[in-house]
Amino acid sequence: MNNRGVVRNVRTPAKAAVGQRFVCMSGAEDSKDEEEDAPKEPSMPIAKASEFRGMSREDMLEEIAKCKNALFDLRMKQSTRQEVKNDQFKKLRKKVAVIRTVMREQELAQGISKRDSRKIKYWERKNNMYV
């Protein structure tokens, strides 16, 4: 290819005009090769309730705290425009919901009423047992 390069349409906040054109002098038409060489993160499997039924309440609270911290980290990466897989948000939120459902199932098996369950949850949050 000649030295003229490739003309691309670009829309970035740094540019004054939307859709401003620029000439890429690299000679390559696309940077697909660079994207393919980048290491790929393993995808997180969808959480299942059977994974958490054998865990103790403290272990489940720790797992919720880990998920909440991971969600916070993802939000920070997204706000700083770093590369983020958007499906991770859904998977982590679902994991927290599954854990809370299993915790409630265990409470029902123990005969704890809904009112008492909410009191327990309130004190756990107040004592900062999980975020």
TIVO-2410 file (N, C-alpha, C; in nm, 3 decimals):
# residues 131
REC num residu      c1      c2      c3 atome chaine
REC   1      M   0.084  -0.118   0.000     N      A
REC   1      M   0.000   0.000   0.000    CA      A
REC   1      M   0.088   0.124   0.000     C      A
REC   2      N   0.041   0.230  -0.059     N      A
REC   2      N   0.119   0.354  -0.064    CA      A
REC   2      N   0.120   0.422   0.072     C      A
REC   3      N   0.193   0.533   0.084     N      A
REC   3      N   0.210   0.602   0.212    CA      A
REC   3      N   0.095   0.694   0.249     C      A
REC   4      R  -0.010   0.698   0.171     N      A
REC   4      R  -0.120   0.788   0.201    CA      A
REC   4      R  -0.196   0.748   0.327     C      A
REC   5      G  -0.207   0.621   0.352     N      A
REC   5      G  -0.277   0.575   0.471    CA      A
REC   5      G  -0.425   0.554   0.444     C      A
REC   6      V  -0.500   0.541   0.551     N      A
REC   6      V  -0.642   0.510   0.544    CA      A
REC   6      V  -0.720   0.624   0.607     C      A
REC   7      V  -0.828   0.666   0.543     N      A
REC   7      V  -0.914   0.770   0.599    CA      A
REC   7      V  -1.026   0.703   0.677     C      A
REC   8      R  -1.044   0.746   0.801     N      A
REC   8      R  -1.148   0.688   0.887    CA      A
REC   8      R  -1.234   0.798   0.945     C      A
REC   9      N  -1.358   0.764   0.974     N      A
REC   9      N  -1.445   0.855   1.047    CA      A
REC   9      N  -1.426   0.830   1.196     C      A
REC  10      V  -1.408   0.935   1.272     N      A
REC  10      V  -1.382   0.920   1.415    CA      A
REC  10      V  -1.476   1.010   1.492     C      A
REC  11      R  -1.532   0.955   1.597     N      A
REC  11      R  -1.617   1.034   1.687    CA      A
REC  11      R  -1.563   1.018   1.828     C      A
REC  12      T  -1.490   1.113   1.872     N      A
REC  12      T  -1.435   1.109   2.007    CA      A
REC  12      T  -1.466   1.241   2.076     C      A
REC  13      P  -1.477   1.241   2.209     N      A
REC  13      P  -1.504   1.365   2.280    CA      A
REC  13      P  -1.389   1.464   2.270     C      A
REC  14      A  -1.268   1.414   2.242     N      A
REC  14      A  -1.154   1.503   2.234    CA      A
REC  14      A  -1.157   1.589   2.108     C      A
REC  15      K  -1.224   1.543   2.005     N      A
REC  15      K  -1.232   1.617   1.879    CA      A
REC  15      K  -1.335   1.728   1.894     C      A
REC  16      A  -1.309   1.842   1.830     N      A
REC  16      A  -1.400   1.954   1.839    CA      A
REC  16      A  -1.527   1.929   1.760     C      A
REC  17      A  -1.514   1.871   1.641     N      A
REC  17      A  -1.631   1.847   1.557    CA      A
REC  17      A  -1.662   1.698   1.554     C      A
REC  18      V  -1.788   1.666   1.561     N      A
REC  18      V  -1.829   1.526   1.559    CA      A
REC  18      V  -1.810   1.472   1.418     C      A
REC  19      G  -1.752   1.354   1.406     N      A
REC  19      G  -1.734   1.292   1.276    CA      A
REC  19      G  -1.617   1.350   1.199     C      A
REC  20      Q  -1.524   1.415   1.267     N      A
REC  20      Q  -1.409   1.475   1.201    CA      A
REC  20      Q  -1.322   1.365   1.141     C      A
REC  21      R  -1.267   1.389   1.023     N      A
REC  21      R  -1.185   1.289   0.955    CA      A
REC  21      R  -1.038   1.312   0.986     C      A
REC  22      F  -0.963   1.202   0.990     N      A
REC  22      F  -0.819   1.212   1.002    CA      A
REC  22      F  -0.757   1.100   0.921     C      A
REC  23      V  -0.630   1.113   0.892     N      A
REC  23      V  -0.560   1.014   0.811    CA      A
REC  23      V  -0.470   0.933   0.902     C      A
REC  24      C  -0.485   0.802   0.895     N      A
REC  24      C  -0.403   0.710   0.972    CA      A
REC  24      C  -0.284   0.671   0.885     C      A
REC  25      M  -0.163   0.706   0.924     N      A
REC  25      M  -0.046   0.684   0.841    CA      A
REC  25      M   0.022   0.551   0.871     C      A
REC  26      S  -0.041   0.465   0.948     N      A
REC  26      S   0.022   0.338   0.981    CA      A
REC  26      S   0.026   0.244   0.864     C      A
REC  27      G  -0.061   0.261   0.768     N      A
REC  27      G  -0.062   0.174   0.653    CA      A
REC  27      G  -0.153   0.054   0.671     C      A
REC  28      A  -0.194   0.025   0.792     N      A
REC  28      A  -0.283  -0.088   0.818    CA      A
REC  28      A  -0.427  -0.039   0.812     C      A
REC  29      E  -0.513  -0.120   0.754     N      A
REC  29      E  -0.652  -0.078   0.741    CA      A
REC  29      E  -0.727  -0.091   0.872     C      A
REC  30      D  -0.707  -0.195   0.946     N      A
REC  30      D  -0.773  -0.215   1.075    CA      A
REC  30      D  -0.674  -0.270   1.175     C      A
REC  31      S  -0.702  -0.251   1.302     N      A
REC  31      S  -0.614  -0.303   1.406    CA      A
REC  31      S  -0.672  -0.431   1.467     C      A
REC  32      K  -0.731  -0.516   1.384     N      A
REC  32      K  -0.792  -0.640   1.433    CA      A
REC  32      K  -0.685  -0.736   1.485     C      A
REC  33      D  -0.566  -0.732   1.423     N      A
REC  33      D  -0.459  -0.820   1.467    CA      A
REC  33      D  -0.418  -0.790   1.610     C      A
REC  34      E  -0.415  -0.662   1.647     N      A
REC  34      E  -0.378  -0.624   1.783    CA      A
REC  34      E  -0.481  -0.673   1.884     C      A
REC  35      E  -0.609  -0.668   1.847     N      A
REC  35      E  -0.715  -0.712   1.938    CA      A
REC  35      E  -0.710  -0.863   1.957     C      A
REC  36      E  -0.675  -0.938   1.854     N      A
REC  36      E  -0.671  -1.083   1.865    CA      A
REC  36      E  -0.555  -1.129   1.952     C      A
REC  37      D  -0.444  -1.052   1.954     N      A
REC  37      D  -0.328  -1.090   2.032    CA      A
REC  37      D  -0.346  -1.063   2.180     C      A
REC  38      A  -0.438  -0.976   2.216     N      A
REC  38      A  -0.458  -0.941   2.356    CA      A
REC  38      A  -0.511  -1.063   2.433     C      A
REC  39      P  -0.462  -1.083   2.557     N      A
REC  39      P  -0.512  -1.197   2.635    CA      A
REC  39      P  -0.658  -1.177   2.672     C      A
REC  40      K  -0.734  -1.281   2.663     N      A
REC  40      K  -0.877  -1.274   2.694    CA      A
REC  40      K  -0.901  -1.325   2.835     C      A
REC  41      E  -0.985  -1.252   2.908     N      A
REC  41      E  -1.019  -1.293   3.043    CA      A
REC  41      E  -1.117  -1.409   3.037     C      A
REC  42      P  -1.104  -1.503   3.130     N      A
REC  42      P  -1.203  -1.613   3.129    CA      A
REC  42      P  -1.339  -1.559   3.170     C      A
REC  43      S  -1.443  -1.606   3.103     N      A
REC  43      S  -1.576  -1.558   3.136    CA      A
REC  43      S  -1.624  -1.626   3.264     C      A
REC  44      M  -1.698  -1.551   3.342     N      A
REC  44      M  -1.749  -1.601   3.469    CA      A
REC  44      M  -1.876  -1.681   3.443     C      A
REC  45      P  -1.882  -1.805   3.495     N      A
REC  45      P  -2.005  -1.882   3.474    CA      A
REC  45      P  -2.119  -1.824   3.555     C      A
REC  46      I  -2.240  -1.851   3.510     N      A
REC  46      I  -2.358  -1.803   3.581    CA      A
REC  46      I  -2.372  -1.878   3.713     C      A
REC  47      A  -2.401  -1.805   3.819     N      A
REC  47      A  -2.410  -1.864   3.952    CA      A
REC  47      A  -2.536  -1.950   3.964     C      A
REC  48      K  -2.520  -2.063   4.033     N      A
REC  48      K  -2.633  -2.153   4.057    CA      A
REC  48      K  -2.651  -2.169   4.208     C      A
REC  49      A  -2.775  -2.183   4.249     N      A
REC  49      A  -2.807  -2.192   4.391    CA      A
REC  49      A  -2.744  -2.314   4.456     C      A
REC  50      S  -2.728  -2.422   4.380     N      A
REC  50      S  -2.671  -2.544   4.437    CA      A
REC  50      S  -2.527  -2.523   4.484     C      A
REC  51      E  -2.457  -2.426   4.426     N      A
REC  51      E  -2.320  -2.397   4.468    CA      A
REC  51      E  -2.314  -2.338   4.608     C      A
REC  52      F  -2.420  -2.270   4.649     N      A
REC  52      F  -2.418  -2.196   4.775    CA      A
REC  52      F  -2.495  -2.265   4.887     C      A
REC  53      R  -2.570  -2.367   4.856     N      A
REC  53      R  -2.654  -2.430   4.960    CA      A
REC  53      R  -2.572  -2.495   5.070     C      A
REC  54      G  -2.454  -2.542   5.040     N      A
REC  54      G  -2.370  -2.607   5.142    CA      A
REC  54      G  -2.284  -2.510   5.221     C      A
REC  55      M  -2.288  -2.382   5.186     N      A
REC  55      M  -2.203  -2.283   5.252    CA      A
REC  55      M  -2.268  -2.234   5.382     C      A
REC  56      S  -2.184  -2.188   5.473     N      A
REC  56      S  -2.236  -2.129   5.596    CA      A
REC  56      S  -2.275  -1.984   5.569     C      A
REC  57      R  -2.347  -1.925   5.663     N      A
REC  57      R  -2.393  -1.787   5.646    CA      A
REC  57      R  -2.276  -1.690   5.634     C      A
REC  58      E  -2.170  -1.711   5.713     N      A
REC  58      E  -2.053  -1.623   5.709    CA      A
REC  58      E  -1.984  -1.632   5.573     C      A
REC  59      D  -1.974  -1.754   5.518     N      A
REC  59      D  -1.913  -1.770   5.386    CA      A
REC  59      D  -1.994  -1.699   5.279     C      A
REC  60      M  -2.127  -1.709   5.290     N      A
REC  60      M  -2.212  -1.641   5.193    CA      A
REC  60      M  -2.199  -1.489   5.205     C      A
REC  61      L  -2.188  -1.438   5.328     N      A
REC  61      L  -2.169  -1.295   5.346    CA      A
REC  61      L  -2.036  -1.249   5.287     C      A
REC  62      E  -1.932  -1.331   5.302     N      A
REC  62      E  -1.803  -1.299   5.242    CA      A
REC  62      E  -1.813  -1.297   5.090     C      A
REC  63      E  -1.886  -1.393   5.036     N      A
REC  63      E  -1.902  -1.400   4.890    CA      A
REC  63      E  -1.980  -1.278   4.838     C      A
REC  64      I  -2.081  -1.234   4.913     N      A
REC  64      I  -2.155  -1.114   4.875    CA      A
REC  64      I  -2.061  -0.993   4.876     C      A
REC  65      A  -1.976  -0.983   4.978     N      A
REC  65      A  -1.882  -0.871   4.987    CA      A
REC  65      A  -1.786  -0.872   4.870     C      A
REC  66      K  -1.738  -0.990   4.830     N      A
REC  66      K  -1.648  -1.000   4.715    CA      A
REC  66      K  -1.718  -0.954   4.587     C      A
REC  67      C  -1.842  -0.996   4.571     N      A
REC  67      C  -1.919  -0.956   4.451    CA      A
REC  67      C  -1.943  -0.806   4.449     C      A
REC  68      K  -1.977  -0.750   4.565     N      A
REC  68      K  -2.000  -0.606   4.573    CA      A
REC  68      K  -1.873  -0.529   4.541     C      A
REC  69      N  -1.759  -0.576   4.591     N      A
REC  69      N  -1.632  -0.510   4.560    CA      A
REC  69      N  -1.598  -0.523   4.412     C      A
REC  70      A  -1.626  -0.639   4.353     N      A
REC  70      A  -1.602  -0.658   4.210    CA      A
REC  70      A  -1.691  -0.566   4.127     C      A
REC  71      L  -1.817  -0.549   4.170     N      A
REC  71      L  -1.908  -0.457   4.101    CA      A
REC  71      L  -1.856  -0.313   4.110     C      A
REC  72      F  -1.805  -0.276   4.225     N      A
REC  72      F  -1.749  -0.142   4.241    CA      A
REC  72      F  -1.629  -0.122   4.149     C      A
REC  73      D  -1.541  -0.223   4.144     N      A
REC  73      D  -1.424  -0.214   4.056    CA      A
REC  73      D  -1.465  -0.202   3.910     C      A
REC  74      L  -1.567  -0.278   3.870     N      A
REC  74      L  -1.615  -0.269   3.732    CA      A
REC  74      L  -1.671  -0.130   3.701     C      A
REC  75      R  -1.746  -0.074   3.797     N      A
REC  75      R  -1.799   0.061   3.775    CA      A
REC  75      R  -1.687   0.164   3.764     C      A
REC  76      M  -1.583   0.148   3.844     N      A
REC  76      M  -1.469   0.240   3.837    CA      A
REC  76      M  -1.396   0.226   3.703     C      A
REC  77      K  -1.377   0.103   3.657     N      A
REC  77      K  -1.313   0.082   3.527    CA      A
REC  77      K  -1.397   0.144   3.416     C      A
REC  78      Q  -1.528   0.127   3.425     N      A
REC  78      Q  -1.616   0.181   3.323    CA      A
REC  78      Q  -1.613   0.334   3.323     C      A
REC  79      S  -1.608   0.393   3.441     N      A
REC  79      S  -1.608   0.539   3.449    CA      A
REC  79      S  -1.476   0.599   3.401     C      A
REC  80      T  -1.367   0.524   3.411     N      A
REC  80      T  -1.238   0.572   3.362    CA      A
REC  80      T  -1.212   0.526   3.219     C      A
REC  81      R  -1.315   0.472   3.155     N      A
REC  81      R  -1.310   0.429   3.015    CA      A
REC  81      R  -1.208   0.320   2.988     C      A
REC  82      Q  -1.188   0.233   3.085     N      A
REC  82      Q  -1.105   0.116   3.062    CA      A
REC  82      Q  -1.192   0.007   3.003     C      A
REC  83      E  -1.128  -0.096   2.950     N      A
REC  83      E  -1.202  -0.203   2.886    CA      A
REC  83      E  -1.275  -0.287   2.991     C      A
REC  84      V  -1.406  -0.301   2.971     N      A
REC  84      V  -1.490  -0.375   3.065    CA      A
REC  84      V  -1.585  -0.463   2.985     C      A
REC  85      K  -1.605  -0.585   3.034     N      A
REC  85      K  -1.706  -0.671   2.972    CA      A
REC  85      K  -1.839  -0.643   3.041     C      A
REC  86      N  -1.934  -0.594   2.965     N      A
REC  86      N  -2.060  -0.551   3.023    CA      A
REC  86      N  -2.142  -0.664   3.082     C      A
REC  87      D  -2.124  -0.787   3.036     N      A
REC  87      D  -2.202  -0.897   3.090    CA      A
REC  87      D  -2.161  -0.932   3.233     C      A
REC  88      Q  -2.044  -0.885   3.277     N      A
REC  88      Q  -2.000  -0.913   3.413    CA      A
REC  88      Q  -2.090  -0.845   3.517     C      A
REC  89      F  -2.143  -0.728   3.483     N      A
REC  89      F  -2.234  -0.660   3.575    CA      A
REC  89      F  -2.355  -0.749   3.605     C      A
REC  90      K  -2.417  -0.800   3.499     N      A
REC  90      K  -2.536  -0.883   3.516    CA      A
REC  90      K  -2.504  -1.009   3.594     C      A
REC  91      K  -2.391  -1.073   3.563     N      A
REC  91      K  -2.356  -1.198   3.630    CA      A
REC  91      K  -2.330  -1.176   3.778     C      A
REC  92      L  -2.262  -1.068   3.812     N      A
REC  92      L  -2.234  -1.042   3.954    CA      A
REC  92      L  -2.361  -1.006   4.031     C      A
REC  93      R  -2.448  -0.923   3.971     N      A
REC  93      R  -2.574  -0.889   4.038    CA      A
REC  93      R  -2.659  -1.014   4.058     C      A
REC  94      K  -2.661  -1.102   3.959     N      A
REC  94      K  -2.739  -1.224   3.970    CA      A
REC  94      K  -2.682  -1.315   4.079     C      A
REC  95      K  -2.548  -1.320   4.087     N      A
REC  95      K  -2.484  -1.402   4.190    CA      A
REC  95      K  -2.523  -1.354   4.330     C      A
REC  96      V  -2.524  -1.222   4.350     N      A
REC  96      V  -2.565  -1.167   4.480    CA      A
REC  96      V  -2.710  -1.204   4.509     C      A
REC  97      A  -2.796  -1.194   4.407     N      A
REC  97      A  -2.937  -1.227   4.426    CA      A
REC  97      A  -2.956  -1.375   4.460     C      A
REC  98      V  -2.881  -1.461   4.395     N      A
REC  98      V  -2.891  -1.605   4.423    CA      A
REC  98      V  -2.847  -1.634   4.566     C      A
REC  99      I  -2.738  -1.572   4.607     N      A
REC  99      I  -2.688  -1.595   4.744    CA      A
REC  99      I  -2.791  -1.548   4.847     C      A
REC 100      R  -2.849  -1.431   4.823     N      A
REC 100      R  -2.950  -1.381   4.917    CA      A
REC 100      R  -3.073  -1.470   4.920     C      A
REC 101      T  -3.109  -1.527   4.805     N      A
REC 101      T  -3.223  -1.619   4.800    CA      A
REC 101      T  -3.194  -1.744   4.881     C      A
REC 102      V  -3.074  -1.798   4.867     N      A
REC 102      V  -3.037  -1.918   4.943    CA      A
REC 102      V  -3.034  -1.887   5.093     C      A
REC 103      M  -2.985  -1.768   5.128     N      A
REC 103      M  -2.984  -1.729   5.270    CA      A
REC 103      M  -3.126  -1.724   5.325     C      A
REC 104      R  -3.219  -1.670   5.246     N      A
REC 104      R  -3.359  -1.662   5.290    CA      A
REC 104      R  -3.421  -1.800   5.300     C      A
REC 105      E  -3.386  -1.891   5.208     N      A
REC 105      E  -3.436  -2.029   5.215    CA      A
REC 105      E  -3.391  -2.094   5.345     C      A
REC 106      Q  -3.265  -2.070   5.383     N      A
REC 106      Q  -3.214  -2.127   5.507    CA      A
REC 106      Q  -3.285  -2.068   5.628     C      A
REC 107      E  -3.315  -1.938   5.622     N      A
REC 107      E  -3.389  -1.875   5.732    CA      A
REC 107      E  -3.529  -1.934   5.745     C      A
REC 108      L  -3.595  -1.957   5.632     N      A
REC 108      L  -3.729  -2.017   5.635    CA      A
REC 108      L  -3.724  -2.158   5.694     C      A
REC 109      A  -3.618  -2.232   5.661     N      A
REC 109      A  -3.604  -2.367   5.715    CA      A
REC 109      A  -3.584  -2.362   5.867     C      A
REC 110      Q  -3.522  -2.256   5.917     N      A
REC 110      Q  -3.501  -2.241   6.061    CA      A
REC 110      Q  -3.623  -2.180   6.130     C      A
REC 111      G  -3.721  -2.133   6.054     N      A
REC 111      G  -3.841  -2.076   6.111    CA      A
REC 111      G  -3.830  -1.928   6.145     C      A
REC 112      I  -3.739  -1.857   6.082     N      A
REC 112      I  -3.722  -1.714   6.107    CA      A
REC 112      I  -3.824  -1.638   6.023     C      A
REC 113      S  -3.899  -1.548   6.089     N      A
REC 113      S  -4.002  -1.473   6.018    CA      A
REC 113      S  -3.938  -1.365   5.929     C      A
REC 114      K  -4.020  -1.311   5.841     N      A
REC 114      K  -3.972  -1.208   5.749    CA      A
REC 114      K  -3.927  -1.083   5.827     C      A
REC 115      R  -4.001  -1.051   5.929     N      A
REC 115      R  -3.969  -0.935   6.012    CA      A
REC 115      R  -3.834  -0.952   6.081     C      A
REC 116      D  -3.812  -1.070   6.140     N      A
REC 116      D  -3.684  -1.098   6.207    CA      A
REC 116      D  -3.570  -1.103   6.106     C      A
REC 117      S  -3.600  -1.154   5.987     N      A
REC 117      S  -3.498  -1.160   5.882    CA      A
REC 117      S  -3.450  -1.020   5.845     C      A
REC 118      R  -3.544  -0.929   5.835     N      A
REC 118      R  -3.506  -0.791   5.801    CA      A
REC 118      R  -3.427  -0.726   5.914     C      A
REC 119      K  -3.459  -0.760   6.039     N      A
REC 119      K  -3.381  -0.708   6.151    CA      A
REC 119      K  -3.238  -0.759   6.144     C      A
REC 120      I  -3.223  -0.888   6.113     N      A
REC 120      I  -3.089  -0.947   6.101    CA      A
REC 120      I  -3.011  -0.876   5.990     C      A
REC 121      K  -3.076  -0.857   5.877     N      A
REC 121      K  -3.011  -0.791   5.764    CA      A
REC 121      K  -2.972  -0.648   5.800     C      A
REC 122      Y  -3.060  -0.578   5.873     N      A
REC 122      Y  -3.031  -0.442   5.918    CA      A
REC 122      Y  -2.906  -0.438   6.006     C      A
REC 123      W  -2.898  -0.530   6.102     N      A
REC 123      W  -2.782  -0.531   6.193    CA      A
REC 123      W  -2.655  -0.572   6.121     C      A
REC 124      E  -2.667  -0.660   6.022     N      A
REC 124      E  -2.548  -0.697   5.944    CA      A
REC 124      E  -2.496  -0.576   5.869     C      A
REC 125      R  -2.586  -0.500   5.808     N      A
REC 125      R  -2.542  -0.380   5.736    CA      A
REC 125      R  -2.487  -0.274   5.832     C      A
REC 126      K  -2.552  -0.259   5.946     N      A
REC 126      K  -2.509  -0.158   6.042    CA      A
REC 126      K  -2.371  -0.192   6.095     C      A
REC 127      N  -2.345  -0.320   6.119     N      A
REC 127      N  -2.215  -0.363   6.167    CA      A
REC 127      N  -2.114  -0.380   6.055     C      A
REC 128      N  -2.157  -0.344   5.931     N      A
REC 128      N  -2.072  -0.347   5.814    CA      A
REC 128      N  -2.015  -0.487   5.788     C      A
REC 129      M  -2.100  -0.590   5.806     N      A
REC 129      M  -2.055  -0.726   5.779    CA      A
REC 129      M  -2.035  -0.748   5.630     C      A
REC 130      Y  -2.116  -0.684   5.550     N      A
REC 130      Y  -2.093  -0.682   5.406    CA      A
REC 130      Y  -2.138  -0.547   5.352     C      A
REC 131      V  -2.087  -0.513   5.241     N      A
REC 131      V  -2.111  -0.380   5.184    CA      A
REC 131      V  -2.251  -0.368   5.132     C      A
***
